[in-house]
Amino acid sequence: MEIIKYTNMDETIYKEILPNGLTVRLLPKTDFYKTYALFSTNFGSIDQQFIPIGETDFVKMPGGIAHFLEHKMFENENGDVFDDFSHFGASANALTSFTKTAYLFSSTSHFKENLVTLLDFVQQPYFTNESVNKEKGIIGQEIQMYDDLPEWRVMFGLLENLYPNHPASVDIAGTVESIKDINAALLYNNYQTFYHPHNMQLFITGNFELEQTIEWIRQNQNQKNFNEFQEIKRKFPSEEETKVIPRGEIKLPISKPKVLVGIKGKKDHLNGEAALRQLIGIEFLLKLLFGETSSTYLKLYDEGLIDDSFNYEYTFEREIDYLSVGGDTKEPEQLINILKNLLLTIEDNPDINEKHFEIVKKRSIGEILQSFNSLEFIAHQFSDLQFENVTIFDIVPLMESIELKDIKKMAVQYIHKENMSEFRVLPKSK
């Protein structure tokens, strides 16, 4: 077992790659009362085109199949897996994002039983066409519910502009039409390709005994047989096929318009420390421009152009790289023009100065250090940061090392007018 010490954070990770390829990371924290485990696969909603295991040609799967598969994993021949977790006092859940699917539990007792339940149900799929057809109605209702949410529609409206003809522009759950094509055979096809231990990782943190836990995991995995892993070959649309659409809008029965301005990054396939540095740097830039300590935020708020819904976000994952900023506003065109102008004239922005940068940096470091008190935060960050060997414990040292000149350089490299888009949700006329 590899021991990785983060002396600056006083943390130690224990890592082992099992013979079947599963990467296990353990972070004992005996000062906590509960234990949190997260079992994830490098497979998300954008992975719709790939070569299935044992085949030679690319196939295209229906939108939403990764999310659908996540739902169906909780059903086995004996019933509902949630009941098994409840029986042992655990709280269980799962999530699907653009690039990953994760299954998790937290508990304060019966850790071994819950850990075995997690490993076994994720590695023993059970699908029937009857249960799949039943699930279509449930997920269809979920999709329709999100379709009625204006904040969801403005976000995916922007993504449709930034990533046209790309699976990132499709709701993670798919569409009511796309999930109609899903059947048990397709679910097994996706499962066999993406749920091999070699494509998965298990992260556990909290109050547990290290040697005992890794031995339980080894024994559990040694009892199972898996096919030899084959490198997963995925396919995505080319840049030319996903050229940014500059503007879009829809009308819904709302009282106040919603707007988002976004920029699509070039996704230079950065990895390791360079990728984490980019993620931190662009987030610093957004805080300088639009954070609560910026003159822009205060001015827009005082003028009534934004309210508490105003937000900014940077997403940097496998194949996806974009930033967004916006919210509810009574003057959509005015706010859009202000936001775009601020992004395109960073060199002249008075908020981009050393004093403000130090304030943003110190606050950001304080926020991340406070977040380390959450087992859930730590576990999900370990799963989310898919940048080779960098982890959540590398964030603070990198934050401390980044200077204002680095932010300015990143801004020049990242922000290009041709990669900018705007989307608005406007009130429907009565």
C-alpha positions in Angstrom: 0.0 0.0 0.0 1.4 3.4 -1.0 1.6 6.0 1.7 1.1 9.6 0.4 1.8 12.3 3.0 0.7 15.9 2.7 2.8 17.4 5.4 1.5 21.0 4.8 -2.0 19.8 5.5 -1.1 17.1 8.1 -3.0 14.5 6.1 -2.0 11.0 4.9 -3.6 9.1 2.0 -3.2 5.3 1.7 -3.4 4.1 -1.9 -3.6 0.7 -3.4 -4.3 -0.5 -6.9 -5.8 -4.0 -6.6 -4.9 -6.9 -9.0 -8.3 -6.3 -10.8 -7.3 -2.7 -11.5 -9.5 -1.0 -8.8 -7.9 2.1 -7.3 -8.5 2.4 -3.6 -7.7 5.5 -1.6 -8.2 5.5 2.2 -8.1 8.6 4.4 -8.6 7.7 8.1 -9.9 10.6 10.2 -10.5 9.1 13.7 -11.7 12.4 15.1 -14.9 12.0 13.1 -17.8 10.0 14.3 -19.0 8.7 10.9 -17.5 7.1 7.8 -18.1 8.1 4.2 -17.5 5.9 1.2 -17.7 6.8 -2.5 -17.4 4.2 -5.3 -17.2 5.9 -8.7 -16.7 5.1 -12.4 -15.1 7.3 -15.1 -18.4 7.3 -17.0 -20.9 10.1 -17.4 -23.6 11.5 -19.6 -21.3 12.7 -22.3 -19.9 9.2 -22.9 -22.5 8.3 -25.6 -20.2 7.2 -28.4 -17.7 4.4 -27.7 -16.5 0.9 -28.8 -18.2 -1.7 -26.6 -16.1 -4.4 -25.0 -15.5 -7.2 -27.5 -16.5 -5.1 -30.5 -14.6 -3.2 -33.1 -17.0 -0.4 -34.2 -18.2 2.7 -32.5 -21.8 2.8 -31.3 -24.0 5.7 -30.3 -26.1 5.3 -27.1 -29.3 7.1 -26.3 -28.9 10.4 -24.3 -29.3 9.8 -20.6 -28.2 6.2 -20.5 -25.5 6.7 -17.8 -28.1 8.3 -15.5 -30.6 5.6 -16.3 -28.0 2.9 -15.5 -27.3 4.6 -12.1 -31.0 4.4 -11.2 -31.3 0.8 -12.2 -28.2 -0.3 -10.2 -30.2 0.1 -7.0 -32.5 -2.7 -7.9 -31.4 -6.4 -7.6 -33.1 -9.8 -7.6 -33.9 -9.4 -4.0 -35.5 -6.0 -4.2 -34.3 -2.4 -3.4 -30.7 -1.9 -2.3 -31.7 1.2 -0.3 -33.5 -1.2 2.1 -30.2 -3.1 2.7 -28.4 0.2 3.6 -31.3 1.3 5.8 -31.2 -2.1 7.6 -27.6 -1.3 8.7 -28.3 2.3 9.6 -26.6 3.9 6.5 -27.7 6.7 4.3 -27.0 5.9 0.6 -27.2 7.9 -2.6 -25.8 8.1 -6.1 -25.2 10.8 -8.7 -24.4 11.1 -12.4 -22.5 14.1 -13.8 -21.1 14.8 -17.3 -18.1 12.6 -16.7 -18.7 10.3 -13.8 -21.2 8.2 -11.9 -20.8 7.7 -8.2 -22.4 5.6 -5.5 -22.0 6.4 -1.8 -23.0 5.8 1.7 -22.4 7.4 5.1 -22.8 5.5 8.4 -21.9 5.6 12.1 -22.1 1.8 12.6 -22.0 -1.5 10.7 -19.3 -0.1 8.5 -18.2 -3.5 7.1 -21.8 -4.6 6.2 -22.4 -1.3 4.4 -19.1 -1.4 2.6 -19.7 -4.9 1.4 -23.2 -3.8 0.3 -21.8 -0.9 -1.7 -19.1 -3.1 -3.4 -21.5 -5.9 -4.2 -24.5 -4.1 -5.6 -22.4 -1.9 -7.9 -20.5 -5.0 -9.2 -23.6 -7.2 -9.6 -26.0 -5.6 -12.1 -29.5 -6.9 -12.6 -31.7 -5.5 -15.4 -34.8 -6.8 -17.0 -36.8 -5.2 -19.8 -39.9 -5.1 -17.6 -38.1 -3.1 -14.8 -36.4 -0.9 -17.4 -39.8 0.0 -19.0 -41.2 0.8 -15.6 -38.2 3.1 -14.8 -38.8 5.1 -18.0 -42.0 6.5 -16.6 -40.2 7.6 -13.4 -37.3 9.2 -15.1 -39.5 10.7 -17.7 -41.4 12.6 -14.9 -38.0 13.7 -13.5 -37.0 15.1 -16.9 -40.3 16.9 -17.3 -39.9 18.4 -13.8 -36.6 19.9 -14.7 -37.9 21.1 -18.0 -40.3 23.3 -16.0 -37.4 24.9 -14.0 -36.3 28.2 -15.6 -32.9 28.1 -13.9 -32.3 24.6 -15.4 -33.4 25.8 -18.9 -31.2 28.8 -18.9 -28.2 26.6 -17.9 -28.8 24.0 -20.6 -29.7 26.7 -23.1 -26.3 28.2 -22.6 -24.7 24.7 -23.0 -26.6 24.2 -26.2 -25.0 27.3 -27.5 -21.5 26.5 -26.2 -21.6 22.8 -27.2 -24.0 22.4 -30.1 -24.2 18.8 -31.5 -22.2 17.7 -28.4 -23.6 15.4 -25.6 -22.8 18.1 -23.1 -25.7 20.1 -24.4 -28.2 17.4 -23.5 -29.7 17.1 -20.0 -27.8 14.5 -17.9 -31.0 12.5 -17.6 -31.6 12.6 -21.4 -34.9 13.5 -22.9 -38.3 11.8 -22.7 -37.7 10.7 -26.3 -34.1 9.5 -25.9 -34.8 7.2 -22.9 -37.5 5.4 -24.9 -34.7 3.6 -26.8 -33.1 2.2 -23.6 -33.4 -1.5 -22.9 -31.8 -4.1 -20.7 -29.3 -5.1 -23.3 -28.0 -1.6 -23.8 -27.6 -1.1 -20.0 -25.5 -4.3 -19.8 -23.5 -3.1 -22.8 -22.7 0.2 -21.1 -22.1 -1.5 -17.8 -19.6 -4.1 -19.2 -17.6 -1.3 -20.9 -17.4 1.3 -18.1 -17.9 -0.5 -14.8 -14.7 -2.6 -15.0 -12.7 -2.1 -11.7 -9.9 -0.7 -13.8 -12.1 2.3 -14.7 -13.3 2.8 -11.1 -12.1 4.1 -7.8 -13.1 3.6 -4.2 -12.5 6.4 -1.7 -13.2 6.1 2.0 -12.7 8.7 4.7 -13.8 9.0 8.3 -13.6 6.8 11.4 -12.4 3.3 10.3 -9.5 1.0 11.0 -7.0 1.1 8.1 -5.5 -2.4 7.9 -8.8 -4.1 8.6 -10.7 -2.1 6.0 -8.2 -2.7 3.1 -8.2 -6.4 4.0 -12.0 -6.5 3.7 -11.8 -4.8 0.3 -9.1 -7.2 -0.9 -11.1 -10.2 0.2 -14.3 -8.9 -1.4 -12.6 -8.2 -4.7 -10.6 -11.4 -4.8 -13.9 -13.4 -4.7 -15.1 -11.9 -8.0 -14.1 -12.5 -11.5 -13.8 -9.8 -14.1 -12.9 -9.9 -17.8 -9.6 -8.6 -18.9 -9.7 -4.8 -19.1 -9.7 -3.3 -22.6 -8.8 0.3 -23.1 -12.0 2.3 -23.5 -12.3 4.2 -26.8 -14.6 7.1 -26.8 -15.6 9.5 -29.5 -16.7 13.2 -29.4 -17.7 15.7 -32.0 -14.9 17.8 -33.5 -14.5 21.5 -32.7 -15.8 22.4 -36.1 -19.0 20.4 -35.3 -19.5 22.2 -32.0 -18.8 25.8 -33.1 -20.2 28.2 -30.5 -23.7 29.8 -31.2 -23.5 33.4 -30.0 -27.1 33.9 -28.8 -30.2 32.1 -27.9 -33.5 32.5 -25.9 -36.7 30.9 -24.9 -39.9 32.2 -23.3 -41.5 30.6 -20.2 -44.2 31.6 -17.8 -41.9 33.5 -15.4 -42.1 37.0 -13.9 -38.5 38.0 -14.1 -36.0 37.3 -17.0 -33.0 35.0 -16.4 -29.7 35.4 -18.3 -26.3 33.7 -18.6 -23.2 34.7 -20.4 -20.7 32.0 -21.0 -17.3 31.3 -22.6 -16.1 28.0 -23.9 -12.5 27.2 -23.2 -10.2 25.5 -25.6 -9.8 22.4 -23.3 -6.1 22.0 -24.0 -6.1 18.6 -22.4 -4.2 19.9 -19.4 -3.5 17.3 -16.7 -1.9 17.0 -13.3 -0.8 20.2 -11.6 -1.3 22.3 -14.7 -5.0 21.4 -14.9 -5.6 22.1 -11.2 -3.8 25.4 -11.5 -6.1 26.4 -14.4 -9.1 25.5 -12.4 -8.0 27.6 -9.4 -6.8 30.5 -11.6 -10.1 30.9 -13.6 -12.1 30.7 -10.3 -9.9 33.4 -8.9 -10.5 35.5 -12.0 -14.3 35.1 -11.6 -14.2 36.1 -8.0 -12.1 39.2 -8.8 -14.6 40.3 -11.5 -17.9 39.2 -10.0 -17.4 38.2 -6.4 -19.0 40.0 -3.4 -15.8 41.9 -2.8 -15.8 43.4 -6.4 -17.0 46.9 -7.2 -19.0 45.4 -10.1 -21.1 43.2 -7.8 -21.9 46.0 -5.4 -22.7 48.4 -8.2 -25.0 46.0 -10.1 -26.7 45.0 -6.9 -27.3 48.6 -5.8 -28.7 49.5 -9.2 -31.1 46.6 -9.0 -29.7 44.8 -12.0 -28.9 41.6 -10.1 -30.3 40.0 -7.0 -29.3 37.0 -4.7 -29.7 34.6 -7.7 -26.6 36.1 -9.3 -23.8 33.5 -9.7 -20.7 32.5 -11.6 -19.2 29.1 -12.2 -16.3 27.5 -13.8 -16.5 23.9 -15.1 -13.4 22.1 -16.1 -13.8 18.3 -16.6 -12.8 15.7 -19.2 -13.9 17.2 -22.6 -15.7 20.1 -21.0 -14.3 23.6 -20.2 -16.6 26.6 -19.8 -17.4 29.5 -17.5 -20.8 31.1 -16.9 -22.1 34.2 -15.1 -25.6 35.6 -14.7 -28.9 35.4 -12.9 -32.3 37.0 -12.6 -32.6 40.6 -13.8 -35.2 43.1 -14.7 -33.0 44.4 -17.6 -31.6 41.4 -19.4 -30.0 43.2 -22.4 -28.3 45.7 -20.2 -26.9 43.1 -17.8 -25.7 40.9 -20.7 -23.8 43.8 -22.3 -22.2 44.7 -19.0 -21.1 41.2 -18.2 -19.7 40.7 -21.7 -17.9 44.0 -21.6 -16.3 43.2 -18.2 -15.0 39.8 -19.5 -13.6 41.4 -22.7 -11.8 44.4 -21.0 -10.1 42.7 -18.1 -6.9 44.7 -18.6 -8.7 47.9 -17.8 -10.7 46.6 -14.8 -10.0 48.4 -11.5 -10.9 45.3 -9.5 -7.9 43.4 -11.0 -5.3 44.7 -8.5 -2.9 43.3 -6.0 -4.8 44.4 -2.9 -8.1 42.9 -4.1 -6.3 39.7 -5.3 -4.8 39.1 -1.8 -8.3 39.5 -0.3 -9.8 37.0 -2.7 -6.9 34.6 -2.2 -7.1 34.6 1.6 -10.8 34.2 1.6 -10.6 31.3 -0.9 -8.0 29.6 1.2 -10.1 30.1 4.3 -13.1 28.6 2.6 -11.3 25.5 1.3 -9.7 24.9 4.8 -13.1 25.1 6.4 -14.5 22.7 3.8 -12.0 20.1 5.0 -14.3 19.7 8.1 -16.8 17.9 5.8 -16.2 14.2 4.9 -18.6 14.6 2.0 -16.7 17.5 0.5 -13.4 15.7 0.8 -14.8 12.5 -0.8 -16.4 14.2 -3.7 -13.4 16.4 -4.4 -11.2 13.3 -4.6 -13.7 11.9 -7.1 -14.1 15.1 -9.1 -10.4 16.0 -9.5 -9.5 13.6 -12.3 -6.1 15.2 -12.9 -3.6 12.4 -12.6 -2.1 12.4 -9.1 -3.1 15.8 -7.8 -5.7 15.9 -5.0 -7.7 18.2 -2.9 -4.7 18.5 -0.6 -2.7 20.2 -3.4 -5.3 23.0 -3.7 -4.1 25.3 -0.9 -0.3 25.2 -1.8 -1.3 26.0 -5.4 -3.6 28.8 -4.3 -0.7 30.3 -2.3 1.7 30.0 -5.3 -0.5 31.7 -7.9 0.2 35.4 -8.5 -1.9 38.2 -10.1 0.3 38.1 -13.2 -0.6 34.4 -13.6 -4.4 35.3 -13.5 -3.9 38.0 -16.1 -2.0 35.6 -18.4 -4.8 33.0 -18.0 -7.4 35.6 -18.8 -5.7 36.5 -22.1 -5.3 32.9 -23.1 -8.9 31.9 -22.1 -11.2 34.7 -23.1 -12.0 35.0 -26.8 -15.0 36.8 -28.2 -15.7 34.1 -30.7 -16.1 31.6 -27.9 -18.6 33.7 -26.0 -22.3 33.1 -25.9 -25.4 34.5 -24.2 -28.7 32.9 -23.3 -31.9 34.3 -21.9 -35.2 33.0 -20.5 -37.8 35.7 -21.0 -41.3 36.0 -19.6 -44.0 34.6 -22.0 -46.5 37.2 -23.1 -49.9 36.9 -21.5 
